[in-house]
Structures are given as C-alpha cells and as structure tokens.
Amino acid sequence: MHYRRLGKTSLMLSVIGFGGVPMRRMAPDEAVRVIQHALDLGVNFIDTARSYATSEEKIGAAMKGRRDRVIFASKTMKRTAVEMRAEIEATLRTAGTDYVDLYQVHDLATAADFAQVTGPGGALEALVRASEQGLIRHIGVTSHQPGALGEAARSGLFETVQFPFNIIDAELFLDMIPACNGLDLGIIAMKPLCGGALQNPPLALRYVLAHPVTTAIPGMESIAQVDENLTAGAGEVPVLSGAEMAALKEEAERLGGEFCRRCGYCQPCAAGVDIPTILRIERYHVAYFMPEWAHEQYTALPVRADACQDCGECEERCPYNLPVRAMLARAHERLTAPPPAK
C-alpha cells in the first residue's frame, strides 16, 4: 500500500481509504470482518458520518485492539456549536474511542452555510474547543459545491477538504486540487467510483490517484471489493494509457449527465420510494444493456416510482441538483415497458 501526506496535518494516509456509506446495510459481524481485512492489507483511513446509521458503532468494533493503527474520520451536517458538540460526543460514545482523528463539517453547500458554521455560536466553535480538549485532532470540511468549498478552503479554518472526484465529476472540482495543494490542505476524494456505477474500479481509482489528492475512499461491503480496489493502491500509481483513458471516457459518456451517484441524501422519501435503487436499476437497463434483468428487479420492488407524490423534497436535498422527479418518471416508463423479445 502506498501512503500520502494529508496536507498540514502531516498524517500519512493510505491512498485507498474505506468509505463508510455501505456499512449502513451490513450486518455488524460482516462489517467488522471486511473492515479488519482492509486494515490487514494496509488501509489506515476510515471515513464515515453520523448520518450513516450504525456505521460508527461497527467501525468502533473493528478498531478494538488496533485503534493506534487507524485514522478515523466522521462528520455531521449540524451547524451550531451546541449541536456539533453533541454530535462529537455521540461519535466518541458510539465508536467507543477517546478521540476522533478528523471531524468534518459535512456537506457545506452555500455562503449562508459557511457564515453560520464559522460565525458566533457556529459549529466551528465546538470543533475548535473539542480540538483543544484532545477529543478531535483535526478539522475538515466536505462539500458537493465548488463555490462553497472554495470559500471554506481559502478561509484558513480547515485542515482538510473532501469532495466528489471521479471521471464523471472531475471537471467540477479539477481546479480545486492545485488550489488546495497550494494551501497545504489534505484532499479526500469521495465517490471515486460514482456510487459503484463505474465498472472497472481499479482503473477508476487509478484515474483519481493520478491527480495529487491524498486518498480516495470508495465504499466497500465485501472482501472481494476490498481486494479489487486495493490493487489500485499497491505502490506508485502508473500513468493511465491512452486506451485506458478512452475506456473511462466512453463509460462516462454512456452514463450521461443526469446521473445518480447513490449518495442517499434524497432519502427518506415520504412515499417510501427507494430513489437510488430505482435509478441504479434504470442505469443497468440503459448503460449496461440488461433490460430483462432490470425489468425483473423493478417489478419485484415493494414501492415503485409511480408512488411519487411530487412533493419535491428529494430535489431540495439532492447535492447535484438533479431533476429527480422527472428521472423517476422516465425510469418508471422505461422499466415497466415489456423487455425486448429475444
């Protein structure tokens, strides 16, 4: 495993980290087994969030007896000092640890967000106080919006930044990388596999790591995924060939611009519609030429897209400003059409 310096923190992170999102749906014993397998192979960075269900508890169980070998990060969308302090204490309690290596202000989206977090009584006050008390060691920020992230990066108030970076989202944040390196900020690349959409994980991860980011954090929920992803972090990352870049760009074009990254921020739906799952099934229909499989999977869902109540809450929560309702309507039409005759 190759390691890179996390900016001014001087922590050395494995170039492939462990993203915590999939742990929401993993059984506790299986989560511990998969995490510890990754740790045994040299992964030393695990990132999760307060909102990722029982992930902190599962990570805590996996870290027992090896806490000093893990750089543990969590995050929350709370914006006030009082709420942030409660979240920090909850993370410590849930994960069963005395400290968190990196605590992040999560999903900073607007200038108003930044003003609230950094103003009087804002979340940053609690983070600084917790740092002074040794409860957290470093302070970071995550965002899906380049403008908000740029303001946070330039403020000098944070040590790390985390943003989506992959072959599809690259243009949004490409200019952020040299800017953040110039400020000596550690760079954590989330969603490097576009929520599992990219079908050649080692190649997609090598693309991310060919840029001067610190680490990429794919979500992993099986030992097979760990083993596959970690091949991209074995030693120095070779430059992608012209043929490899062409293959990645072809896949990106096939996935298209209205693309769900399966981040889950649109959930829960008041009508019980599992939006990421439906859009994932549609993607297999369109991008991977599996209409029969997609039709069967969609038909078996307990709640389908036509249950949408058109409330629009999903679109308000989507960090990518996707037209979710229109996408669901299109998916329903496509997935309820009879599959082509063989």
C-alpha contacts under 8 A as a table, 3 or more apart, distances in Angstrom:
res1	aa1	res2	aa2	distance
1	M	14	S	6.53
1	M	15	V	7.45
1	M	41	L	7.49
1	M	42	G	5.69
1	M	43	V	7.40
1	M	230	L	7.72
1	M	233	G	5.42
1	M	234	A	4.59
1	M	235	G	5.75
2	H	14	S	5.90
2	H	15	V	5.96
2	H	233	G	5.80
2	H	234	A	5.93
2	H	235	G	4.87
2	H	236	E	6.48
3	Y	12	M	5.82
3	Y	13	L	5.15
3	Y	14	S	4.34
3	Y	15	V	5.37
4	R	12	M	5.30
4	R	13	L	5.39
4	R	14	S	6.52
4	R	15	V	6.33
4	R	214	T	5.47
4	R	215	T	7.33
5	R	9	T	7.88
5	R	10	S	5.59
5	R	11	L	5.66
5	R	12	M	4.50
5	R	13	L	6.24
5	R	186	G	7.36
5	R	214	T	6.39
6	L	9	T	5.78
6	L	10	S	5.62
6	L	11	L	5.31
6	L	12	M	6.06
6	L	13	L	6.53
6	L	160	T	7.45
6	L	185	L	7.14
6	L	186	G	4.19
6	L	187	I	6.88
6	L	214	T	5.79
7	G	10	S	5.91
7	G	11	L	7.71
7	G	159	E	7.10
7	G	160	T	7.07
7	G	181	N	7.52
7	G	184	D	4.80
7	G	185	L	4.52
7	G	186	G	3.89
7	G	187	I	7.44
7	G	214	T	7.90
8	K	159	E	6.37
8	K	184	D	5.54
8	K	185	L	6.09
8	K	186	G	6.88
9	T	138	H	7.08
9	T	159	E	6.65
9	T	186	G	7.50
13	L	17	G	7.67
13	L	43	V	8.00
13	L	44	N	6.34
13	L	45	F	6.11
13	L	71	I	7.71
13	L	214	T	7.04
13	L	215	T	6.75
14	S	17	G	6.04
14	S	42	G	7.02
14	S	43	V	5.44
14	S	44	N	5.78
14	S	45	F	6.48
14	S	215	T	6.52
14	S	233	G	7.70
15	V	209	L	7.41
15	V	214	T	6.24
15	V	215	T	4.20
15	V	216	A	6.14
15	V	233	G	5.85
16	I	43	V	6.55
16	I	45	F	7.93
16	I	215	T	5.61
16	I	216	A	5.17
16	I	217	I	5.95
16	I	218	P	7.61
16	I	229	N	7.63
16	I	230	L	6.51
16	I	232	A	7.69
16	I	233	G	5.85
17	G	43	V	5.91
17	G	44	N	6.80
17	G	45	F	4.89
17	G	46	I	5.85
17	G	47	D	7.55
17	G	215	T	6.26
17	G	216	A	5.86
17	G	217	I	4.50
17	G	218	P	6.98
18	F	35	I	7.82
18	F	38	A	7.90
18	F	43	V	7.33
18	F	45	F	6.20
18	F	46	I	4.66
18	F	47	D	6.19
18	F	217	I	5.14
18	F	218	P	6.10
18	F	219	G	6.15
18	F	220	M	6.81
19	G	22	P	7.64
19	G	46	I	6.22
19	G	47	D	5.25
19	G	48	T	6.37
19	G	190	M	7.76
19	G	217	I	4.79
19	G	218	P	5.13
19	G	219	G	4.17
19	G	220	M	6.68
20	G	23	M	5.57
20	G	24	R	7.78
20	G	46	I	7.06
20	G	47	D	5.68
20	G	48	T	4.49
20	G	49	A	7.45
20	G	52	Y	7.25
20	G	55	S	6.47
20	G	219	G	5.92
20	G	220	M	7.63
21	V	24	R	6.13
21	V	48	T	6.70
21	V	52	Y	5.99
21	V	55	S	7.69
21	V	219	G	5.99
22	P	25	R	5.92
22	P	26	M	6.89
22	P	219	G	5.84
22	P	220	M	6.38
22	P	221	E	5.94
23	M	26	M	4.96
23	M	27	A	7.98
23	M	31	A	6.39
23	M	52	Y	7.51
23	M	54	T	7.45
23	M	55	S	5.37
23	M	58	K	7.75
23	M	220	M	7.98
23	M	221	E	6.73
24	R	52	Y	5.75
24	R	53	A	5.35
24	R	54	T	6.10
24	R	55	S	5.88
26	M	30	E	6.50
26	M	31	A	5.77
26	M	221	E	7.08
27	A	30	E	5.37
27	A	31	A	6.11
28	P	31	A	5.15
28	P	32	V	6.29
28	P	58	K	5.87
29	D	32	V	5.25
29	D	33	R	6.23
30	E	33	R	5.02
30	E	34	V	6.17
31	A	34	V	5.25
31	A	35	I	6.08
31	A	58	K	6.40
31	A	59	I	7.86
31	A	62	A	7.93
31	A	221	E	7.11
32	V	35	I	5.20
32	V	36	Q	5.98
32	V	58	K	6.23
32	V	59	I	6.94
32	V	61	A	6.60
32	V	62	A	4.78
33	R	36	Q	5.34
33	R	37	H	6.15
33	R	62	A	7.55
34	V	37	H	5.12
34	V	38	A	6.40
34	V	221	E	6.79
34	V	222	S	5.87
34	V	223	I	5.45
34	V	226	V	7.63
35	I	38	A	5.16
35	I	39	L	6.29
35	I	59	I	7.46
35	I	62	A	6.39
36	Q	39	L	4.88
36	Q	40	D	6.05
36	Q	62	A	6.01
36	Q	63	M	7.83
37	H	40	D	5.07
37	H	41	L	6.45
37	H	223	I	6.95
37	H	226	V	7.87
38	A	41	L	5.17
38	A	42	G	6.60
38	A	43	V	5.48
38	A	223	I	7.88
38	A	226	V	6.26
39	L	42	G	5.24
39	L	43	V	4.74
39	L	44	N	6.05
39	L	70	V	7.98
40	D	43	V	7.28
44	N	69	R	6.38
44	N	70	V	4.86
44	N	71	I	5.80
45	F	70	V	5.98
45	F	71	I	4.74
45	F	72	F	6.04
45	F	73	A	7.62
46	I	70	V	7.30
46	I	71	I	6.40
46	I	72	F	5.19
46	I	73	A	6.12
46	I	217	I	7.98
47	D	72	F	6.28
47	D	73	A	4.68
47	D	74	S	5.78
47	D	217	I	7.50
48	T	52	Y	6.76
48	T	55	S	6.86
48	T	56	E	6.92
48	T	73	A	6.24
48	T	74	S	4.82
48	T	75	K	6.80
49	A	52	Y	5.37
49	A	55	S	7.70
49	A	56	E	7.42
49	A	73	A	7.92
49	A	74	S	4.68
49	A	75	K	4.59
49	A	76	T	6.01
50	R	53	A	7.02
50	R	56	E	7.25
50	R	74	S	6.80
50	R	75	K	6.13
50	R	76	T	5.64
50	R	87	E	7.34
50	R	91	T	7.04
51	S	76	T	7.10
52	Y	55	S	5.69
52	Y	56	E	7.76
53	A	56	E	7.82
54	T	57	E	5.45
54	T	58	K	6.45
55	S	58	K	5.10
55	S	59	I	6.10
56	E	59	I	5.10
56	E	60	G	6.04
56	E	91	T	6.80
56	E	94	T	6.14
56	E	95	A	5.12
57	E	60	G	5.07
57	E	61	A	6.34
57	E	94	T	5.20
57	E	95	A	4.77
57	E	96	G	7.59
58	K	61	A	5.15
58	K	62	A	6.31
58	K	95	A	7.44
59	I	62	A	5.00
59	I	63	M	6.14
59	I	95	A	6.55
60	G	63	M	5.13
60	G	64	K	6.54
60	G	94	T	7.37
60	G	95	A	4.07
60	G	96	G	5.73
60	G	97	T	7.09
61	A	64	K	5.56
61	A	95	A	7.26
61	A	96	G	7.88
63	M	66	R	5.28
63	M	67	R	5.04
63	M	70	V	7.12
64	K	67	R	6.06
66	R	69	R	5.46
66	R	70	V	6.97
67	R	70	V	5.41
68	D	71	I	7.87
71	I	100	V	7.99
71	I	101	D	5.72
71	I	102	L	7.71
72	F	100	V	5.86
72	F	101	D	5.28
72	F	102	L	6.48
73	A	100	V	6.24
73	A	101	D	5.87
73	A	102	L	4.55
73	A	103	Y	5.70
73	A	104	Q	7.60
74	S	91	T	7.63
74	S	100	V	7.45
74	S	102	L	6.59
74	S	103	Y	5.22
74	S	104	Q	6.37
75	K	103	Y	5.40
75	K	104	Q	4.47
75	K	105	V	5.88
75	K	106	H	5.53
76	T	84	M	7.55
76	T	87	E	7.13
76	T	104	Q	6.74
76	T	105	V	5.84
76	T	106	H	5.05
77	M	105	V	6.20
77	M	106	H	4.77
77	M	107	D	6.41
77	M	108	L	7.85
78	K	83	E	5.81
78	K	84	M	5.65
78	K	87	E	7.86
78	K	105	V	7.59
78	K	106	H	7.89
78	K	123	A	6.99
79	R	83	E	6.94
79	R	84	M	6.72
79	R	105	V	7.87
79	R	113	D	7.58
79	R	116	Q	6.55
79	R	117	V	5.25
79	R	122	G	5.98
79	R	123	A	4.93
80	T	83	E	5.33
80	T	84	M	5.99
80	T	116	Q	7.35
80	T	117	V	6.50
80	T	121	G	5.91
80	T	122	G	4.26
80	T	123	A	4.35
80	T	124	L	7.96
81	A	84	M	5.06
81	A	85	R	6.03
81	A	121	G	5.31
81	A	122	G	4.81
81	A	123	A	4.07
81	A	124	L	6.74
81	A	125	E	5.74
81	A	126	A	4.82
81	A	127	L	7.86
82	V	85	R	5.31
82	V	86	A	6.41
82	V	121	G	7.75
82	V	123	A	7.46
82	V	126	A	7.21
83	E	86	A	5.18
83	E	87	E	6.28
83	E	123	A	7.38
84	M	87	E	5.03
84	M	88	I	6.20
84	M	123	A	5.40
84	M	126	A	6.09
84	M	127	L	7.30
85	R	88	I	5.17
85	R	89	E	6.26
85	R	123	A	7.88
85	R	126	A	5.47
85	R	127	L	7.38
85	R	130	A	7.74
86	A	89	E	5.23
86	A	90	A	6.10
87	E	90	A	4.94
87	E	91	T	6.16
88	I	91	T	5.17
88	I	92	L	6.36
88	I	103	Y	7.98
89	E	92	L	5.17
89	E	93	R	6.14
90	A	93	R	5.08
90	A	94	T	5.86
91	T	94	T	5.14
91	T	95	A	5.83
92	L	95	A	5.44
92	L	96	G	5.74
92	L	97	T	5.24
92	L	98	D	6.17
92	L	99	Y	6.49
92	L	100	V	7.16
93	R	96	G	5.13
93	R	97	T	6.86
97	T	100	V	7.39
98	D	135	L	6.54
99	Y	134	G	6.79
99	Y	135	L	4.53
99	Y	136	I	5.28
99	Y	137	R	7.37
100	V	103	Y	6.57
100	V	135	L	6.38
100	V	136	I	4.67
100	V	137	R	6.44
101	D	136	I	5.64
101	D	137	R	4.86
101	D	138	H	6.02
102	L	136	I	6.38
102	L	137	R	5.98
102	L	138	H	4.69
102	L	139	I	5.70
102	L	140	G	6.72
103	Y	127	L	7.68
103	Y	136	I	6.59
103	Y	137	R	7.86
103	Y	138	H	6.40
103	Y	139	I	5.25
103	Y	140	G	6.08
104	Q	139	I	5.71
104	Q	140	G	4.30
104	Q	141	V	4.78
104	Q	142	T	6.67
105	V	108	L	6.93
105	V	123	A	7.76
105	V	139	I	7.94
105	V	140	G	6.31
105	V	141	V	4.62
105	V	142	T	6.23
106	H	141	V	5.95
106	H	142	T	4.92
106	H	143	S	6.69
107	D	141	V	7.58
107	D	142	T	5.16
107	D	143	S	4.33
107	D	144	H	6.44
108	L	113	D	6.07
108	L	114	F	6.79
108	L	141	V	7.24
108	L	142	T	6.22
108	L	143	S	4.91
108	L	144	H	7.50
108	L	145	Q	7.56
108	L	148	A	6.38
108	L	149	L	7.05
109	A	113	D	6.33
109	A	114	F	7.95
109	A	143	S	6.24
109	A	144	H	6.90
109	A	145	Q	5.78
109	A	148	A	5.60
109	A	149	L	7.79
109	A	319	P	7.93
110	T	113	D	5.06
110	T	114	F	6.50
110	T	145	Q	7.89
110	T	147	G	7.73
110	T	148	A	5.36
111	A	114	F	5.06
111	A	115	A	6.17
111	A	148	A	6.12
111	A	151	E	7.90
112	A	115	A	5.04
112	A	116	Q	6.17
113	D	116	Q	5.26
113	D	117	V	6.16
114	F	117	V	5.19
114	F	118	T	6.06
114	F	148	A	7.31
114	F	151	E	7.92
114	F	152	A	7.07
115	A	118	T	5.39
115	A	119	G	5.55
116	Q	119	G	5.21
116	Q	120	P	7.74
116	Q	122	G	5.53
116	Q	123	A	7.77
117	V	121	G	7.99
117	V	122	G	4.34
117	V	123	A	4.87
117	V	124	L	5.73
118	T	122	G	5.42
118	T	123	A	6.80
118	T	124	L	5.49
118	T	125	E	7.46
119	G	122	G	5.20
119	G	124	L	7.97
120	P	125	E	7.67
121	G	125	E	6.55
122	G	125	E	5.81
122	G	126	A	7.54
123	A	126	A	5.45
123	A	127	L	6.48
124	L	127	L	4.93
124	L	128	V	6.09
125	E	128	V	5.31
125	E	129	R	6.19
126	A	129	R	5.06
126	A	130	A	6.01
127	L	130	A	5.11
127	L	131	S	6.10
127	L	136	I	7.63
127	L	139	I	6.93
128	V	131	S	5.01
128	V	132	E	6.25
128	V	139	I	7.93
129	R	132	E	5.09
129	R	133	Q	6.35
130	A	133	Q	5.02
130	A	134	G	6.24
130	A	135	L	5.16
130	A	136	I	5.83
131	S	134	G	5.07
131	S	135	L	5.78
131	S	136	I	4.83
131	S	137	R	5.60
131	S	138	H	6.97
132	E	135	L	7.71
133	Q	136	I	7.76
134	G	137	R	6.39
136	I	139	I	7.75
138	H	159	E	6.72
139	I	158	F	5.55
139	I	159	E	5.76
139	I	160	T	6.88
140	G	158	F	5.05
140	G	159	E	5.45
140	G	160	T	4.50
140	G	161	V	5.77
140	G	162	Q	7.76
141	V	149	L	7.82
141	V	152	A	7.51
141	V	158	F	6.70
141	V	160	T	6.38
141	V	161	V	5.11
141	V	162	Q	6.29
142	T	149	L	7.32
142	T	161	V	5.67
142	T	162	Q	4.45
142	T	163	F	5.82
143	S	146	P	7.38
143	S	148	A	7.15
143	S	149	L	5.81
143	S	161	V	7.95
143	S	162	Q	6.51
143	S	163	F	5.44
143	S	164	P	8.00
144	H	149	L	7.79
144	H	163	F	5.83
144	H	164	P	6.48
144	H	319	P	6.03
144	H	320	Y	7.23
145	Q	148	A	5.63
145	Q	149	L	6.18
145	Q	319	P	7.63
146	P	149	L	5.07
146	P	150	G	5.91
146	P	172	L	6.75
146	P	173	F	6.21
146	P	176	M	7.51
147	G	150	G	5.19
147	G	151	E	6.48
148	A	151	E	5.29
148	A	152	A	6.39
149	L	152	A	5.08
149	L	153	A	6.03
149	L	161	V	7.66
150	G	153	A	5.04
150	G	154	R	6.15
150	G	176	M	7.20
151	E	154	R	5.32
151	E	155	S	6.24
152	A	155	S	5.23
152	A	156	G	7.47
152	A	157	L	7.26
152	A	158	F	7.21
153	A	156	G	6.35
153	A	157	L	7.60
153	A	158	F	6.75
153	A	161	V	7.18
153	A	180	C	6.76
153	A	183	L	7.77
153	A	185	L	7.70
154	R	183	L	7.71
155	S	158	F	7.50
156	G	159	E	7.68
158	F	161	V	7.57
158	F	185	L	7.80
159	E	184	D	7.93
159	E	185	L	5.36
159	E	186	G	6.50
160	T	185	L	4.97
160	T	186	G	4.43
160	T	187	I	5.97
160	T	188	I	7.50
161	V	180	C	7.98
161	V	185	L	6.70
161	V	186	G	6.23
161	V	187	I	5.25
161	V	188	I	6.24
162	Q	187	I	5.90
162	Q	188	I	4.55
162	Q	189	A	5.88
162	Q	190	M	6.57
163	F	173	F	7.72
163	F	188	I	6.69
163	F	189	A	5.61
163	F	190	M	5.65
164	P	169	D	6.71
164	P	173	F	7.72
164	P	189	A	5.69
164	P	190	M	4.67
164	P	191	K	5.31
164	P	192	P	6.86
165	F	168	I	7.82
165	F	169	D	5.60
165	F	170	A	5.37
165	F	173	F	6.93
165	F	189	A	5.38
165	F	190	M	6.20
165	F	191	K	6.41
165	F	192	P	5.61
165	F	208	V	6.84
166	N	169	D	5.33
166	N	170	A	5.36
166	N	191	K	6.90
166	N	192	P	4.74
166	N	193	L	6.57
166	N	194	C	6.75
166	N	204	A	7.15
166	N	205	L	7.98
166	N	207	Y	7.48
166	N	208	V	5.99
167	I	170	A	5.46
167	I	192	P	7.97
167	I	204	A	7.13
167	I	207	Y	7.26
167	I	208	V	7.64
167	I	248	L	6.91
167	I	249	K	7.14
167	I	252	A	6.64
168	I	171	E	7.69
168	I	194	C	7.66
168	I	252	A	5.64
169	D	172	L	5.68
169	D	173	F	7.20
170	A	173	F	5.68
170	A	174	L	5.53
171	E	174	L	5.21
171	E	175	D	7.84
172	L	175	D	7.80
173	F	176	M	5.16
173	F	177	I	7.05
174	L	177	I	5.82
175	D	178	P	6.26
175	D	179	A	6.67
176	M	179	A	5.10
176	M	180	C	5.90
177	I	180	C	5.28
177	I	181	N	6.08
177	I	187	I	7.58
177	I	212	P	7.01
177	I	213	V	7.02
178	P	181	N	4.96
178	P	182	G	5.99
178	P	212	P	7.93
179	A	182	G	5.13
179	A	183	L	6.52
180	C	183	L	4.99
180	C	184	D	6.18
180	C	185	L	5.26
180	C	186	G	7.54
180	C	187	I	7.41
181	N	184	D	4.83
181	N	185	L	5.78
181	N	186	G	7.43
181	N	187	I	7.96
181	N	212	P	7.84
182	G	185	L	7.68
186	G	213	V	7.46
186	G	214	T	6.13
187	I	213	V	5.07
187	I	214	T	5.13
187	I	215	T	6.88
188	I	213	V	6.57
188	I	214	T	5.92
188	I	215	T	5.25
188	I	216	A	6.03
188	I	217	I	7.31
189	A	192	P	6.39
189	A	208	V	7.66
189	A	213	V	6.94
189	A	214	T	7.75
189	A	215	T	6.12
189	A	216	A	4.62
189	A	217	I	6.28
190	M	216	A	6.11
190	M	217	I	5.41
190	M	218	P	6.82
191	K	194	C	4.97
191	K	195	G	5.73
191	K	216	A	7.99
191	K	217	I	6.98
191	K	218	P	6.13
191	K	219	G	7.86
191	K	261	R	7.50
192	P	195	G	7.62
192	P	204	A	6.97
192	P	205	L	6.31
192	P	208	V	6.74
192	P	216	A	6.30
192	P	217	I	6.83
192	P	218	P	5.94
193	L	196	G	5.12
193	L	197	A	6.27
193	L	198	L	5.39
193	L	201	P	6.41
193	L	204	A	6.35
193	L	205	L	7.15
193	L	218	P	6.43
194	C	197	A	5.37
194	C	198	L	6.30
194	C	261	R	5.18
194	C	262	R	7.71
195	G	198	L	7.92
195	G	219	G	7.72
195	G	261	R	4.90
195	G	262	R	5.24
195	G	263	C	6.85
196	G	199	Q	7.40
197	A	261	R	7.68
197	A	280	R	7.98
198	L	201	P	6.40
198	L	204	A	7.00
198	L	251	E	7.42
200	N	203	L	5.54
200	N	204	A	6.16
201	P	204	A	5.02
201	P	205	L	5.97
201	P	228	E	7.29
201	P	229	N	6.10
202	P	205	L	5.15
202	P	206	R	6.06
202	P	228	E	6.66
202	P	229	N	5.45
202	P	230	L	7.61
202	P	231	T	6.38
202	P	232	A	5.04
203	L	206	R	5.04
203	L	207	Y	6.27
203	L	232	A	7.30
203	L	244	E	7.50
203	L	248	L	7.90
204	A	207	Y	5.15
204	A	208	V	6.61
204	A	248	L	7.22
205	L	208	V	5.11
205	L	209	L	6.16
205	L	216	A	7.18
205	L	229	N	7.46
205	L	232	A	6.15
206	R	209	L	5.00
206	R	210	A	5.91
206	R	232	A	5.64
206	R	233	G	7.89
206	R	237	V	6.41
206	R	238	P	7.66
206	R	240	L	7.49
207	Y	210	A	5.24
207	Y	211	H	7.30
207	Y	240	L	6.99
208	V	211	H	5.78
208	V	213	V	7.64
208	V	216	A	7.11
209	L	212	P	6.79
209	L	213	V	6.44
209	L	214	T	7.95
209	L	215	T	7.28
209	L	216	A	7.16
209	L	237	V	6.71
210	A	237	V	6.36
210	A	238	P	7.50
210	A	239	V	6.58
210	A	240	L	7.85
213	V	216	A	7.73
218	P	229	N	7.96
220	M	225	Q	5.89
220	M	226	V	6.25
221	E	225	Q	6.83
221	E	226	V	7.87
222	S	225	Q	5.26
222	S	226	V	6.46
223	I	226	V	5.00
223	I	227	D	6.16
224	A	227	D	5.18
224	A	228	E	6.16
225	Q	228	E	5.11
225	Q	229	N	5.99
226	V	229	N	5.29
226	V	230	L	5.97
227	D	230	L	5.39
227	D	231	T	6.75
228	E	231	T	5.75
228	E	232	A	7.95
229	N	232	A	5.93
229	N	233	G	7.68
230	L	233	G	5.20
230	L	234	A	6.68
231	T	234	A	5.48
232	A	237	V	7.11
233	G	236	E	7.38
233	G	237	V	6.98
234	A	237	V	7.66
240	L	244	E	5.87
240	L	245	M	6.34
241	S	244	E	5.13
241	S	245	M	6.30
242	G	245	M	5.22
242	G	246	A	6.12
243	A	246	A	5.05
243	A	247	A	6.23
244	E	247	A	5.11
244	E	248	L	6.37
245	M	248	L	5.14
245	M	249	K	6.13
246	A	249	K	5.14
246	A	250	E	6.04
247	A	250	E	5.14
247	A	251	E	6.34
248	L	251	E	5.18
248	L	252	A	6.21
249	K	252	A	4.96
249	K	253	E	6.16
250	E	253	E	5.21
250	E	254	R	6.23
251	E	254	R	4.99
251	E	255	L	6.27
252	A	255	L	5.22
252	A	256	G	6.50
253	E	256	G	5.21
253	E	257	G	7.93
254	R	287	A	5.81
255	L	259	F	6.69
255	L	283	R	7.33
255	L	287	A	5.98
256	G	259	F	6.19
258	E	322	L	6.58
258	E	323	P	7.95
258	E	327	M	7.97
259	F	322	L	7.85
260	C	263	C	7.87
260	C	276	P	6.86
260	C	279	L	6.71
260	C	280	R	7.56
260	C	322	L	7.89
261	R	276	P	7.98
262	R	276	P	5.17
262	R	277	T	7.88
262	R	280	R	7.86
263	C	276	P	7.88
264	G	267	Q	5.52
264	G	276	P	6.60
265	Y	314	C	7.80
265	Y	317	R	5.99
265	Y	318	C	5.98
265	Y	319	P	7.49
266	C	269	C	7.14
266	C	275	I	7.38
266	C	313	E	7.51
266	C	314	C	4.42
266	C	315	E	6.99
266	C	317	R	5.39
266	C	318	C	5.53
267	Q	274	D	7.48
267	Q	275	I	7.37
267	Q	314	C	6.89
268	P	272	G	7.07
268	P	273	V	7.97
268	P	274	D	7.81
269	C	272	G	5.06
269	C	273	V	5.61
269	C	274	D	7.16
269	C	275	I	7.79
269	C	313	E	7.92
269	C	314	C	7.07
270	A	273	V	7.63
271	A	307	A	6.32
271	A	308	C	6.15
271	A	309	Q	6.66
272	G	303	V	6.50
272	G	307	A	7.94
273	V	303	V	5.68
273	V	304	R	6.20
273	V	305	A	6.21
273	V	307	A	6.85
273	V	308	C	6.81
274	D	277	T	5.59
274	D	278	I	6.33
274	D	303	V	7.49
274	D	304	R	7.85
275	I	278	I	5.30
275	I	279	L	6.23
275	I	305	A	7.69
275	I	328	L	7.47
276	P	279	L	5.25
276	P	280	R	5.99
277	T	280	R	4.99
277	T	281	I	6.19
278	I	281	I	5.15
278	I	282	E	6.27
278	I	298	Y	7.04
278	I	304	R	7.72
278	I	305	A	7.38
278	I	328	L	7.59
278	I	331	A	7.28
279	L	282	E	4.99
279	L	283	R	6.15
279	L	327	M	7.72
279	L	328	L	7.18
279	L	331	A	6.76
280	R	283	R	5.01
280	R	284	Y	6.55
281	I	284	Y	5.28
281	I	285	H	6.51
281	I	294	A	5.47
281	I	297	Q	7.17
281	I	298	Y	6.98
282	E	285	H	4.97
282	E	286	V	6.29
282	E	294	A	6.63
282	E	331	A	5.82
282	E	334	R	7.60
282	E	335	L	6.82
283	R	286	V	5.17
283	R	287	A	5.45
283	R	288	Y	7.13
284	Y	287	A	5.50
284	Y	288	Y	4.85
284	Y	289	F	6.41
284	Y	290	M	5.73
284	Y	291	P	7.39
284	Y	294	A	6.49
285	H	288	Y	6.10
285	H	289	F	5.31
285	H	290	M	4.77
285	H	291	P	4.52
285	H	292	E	7.90
285	H	293	W	7.73
285	H	294	A	5.53
285	H	335	L	7.90
286	V	289	F	5.65
286	V	290	M	7.37
286	V	291	P	7.48
290	M	293	W	5.56
290	M	294	A	6.16
291	P	294	A	5.04
291	P	295	H	5.97
291	P	335	L	7.89
291	P	339	P	5.88
291	P	340	P	7.59
292	E	295	H	5.18
292	E	296	E	6.32
292	E	339	P	5.54
292	E	340	P	7.76
293	W	296	E	5.23
293	W	297	Q	6.17
294	A	297	Q	5.12
294	A	298	Y	6.05
294	A	335	L	6.81
295	H	298	Y	5.27
295	H	299	T	6.07
295	H	335	L	5.31
295	H	336	T	6.65
295	H	337	A	7.97
295	H	338	P	7.71
295	H	339	P	6.78
296	E	299	T	5.21
296	E	300	A	6.30
297	Q	300	A	5.31
297	Q	301	L	6.74
298	Y	301	L	5.41
298	Y	304	R	7.29
298	Y	335	L	6.57
298	Y	336	T	7.86
299	T	304	R	7.96
299	T	336	T	7.57
301	L	304	R	6.20
303	V	307	A	6.70
304	R	307	A	5.91
304	R	332	H	7.46
305	A	308	C	5.73
305	A	328	L	5.64
305	A	329	A	6.67
305	A	331	A	7.55
305	A	332	H	5.70
306	D	328	L	7.87
306	D	329	A	7.02
306	D	332	H	6.67
308	C	311	C	7.86
308	C	325	R	7.68
310	D	325	R	6.78
311	C	314	C	7.96
312	G	315	E	5.38
312	G	316	E	6.57
312	G	325	R	7.16
313	E	316	E	5.10
313	E	317	R	6.39
314	C	317	R	5.23
314	C	318	C	6.11
314	C	324	V	6.80
315	E	318	C	5.10
315	E	321	N	6.39
315	E	322	L	6.45
315	E	323	P	6.39
315	E	324	V	5.80
315	E	325	R	7.59
316	E	321	N	7.56
318	C	321	N	5.39
318	C	322	L	6.50
319	P	322	L	7.97
323	P	326	A	5.60
323	P	327	M	6.20
324	V	327	M	4.95
324	V	328	L	6.06
325	R	328	L	5.11
325	R	329	A	6.23
326	A	329	A	5.08
326	A	330	R	6.17
327	M	330	R	5.11
327	M	331	A	6.05
328	L	331	A	4.96
328	L	332	H	6.07
329	A	332	H	5.17
329	A	333	E	6.29
330	R	333	E	5.20
330	R	334	R	6.15
331	A	334	R	5.11
331	A	335	L	5.85
332	H	335	L	5.18
332	H	336	T	5.89
333	E	336	T	5.52
333	E	337	A	6.32
334	R	337	A	5.49
335	L	338	P	7.88
